[in-house]
């Protein structure tokens, strides 16, 4: 990650003491973002042949979402 973004990533090990299913903290942020992406038809399925095109569509959709949120 440091080579790509110039940032270091620290991964903390979380000790699990509960048994069964447990929702991870902050997971809702990621799930919400995936929900926003599903509003765009081109991002629902993998129509793109090249990964660069798919990545550009994701960037474009999130730019549009963030501009709309900032303007509101």
Secondary structure, DSSP 8 states (H G I E B T S, - for coil): -HHHHS-----------S-S----TTHHHHHHHHHHHTTSHHHHTT--SSHHHHHHHHHHHHHHHHHHHHH-
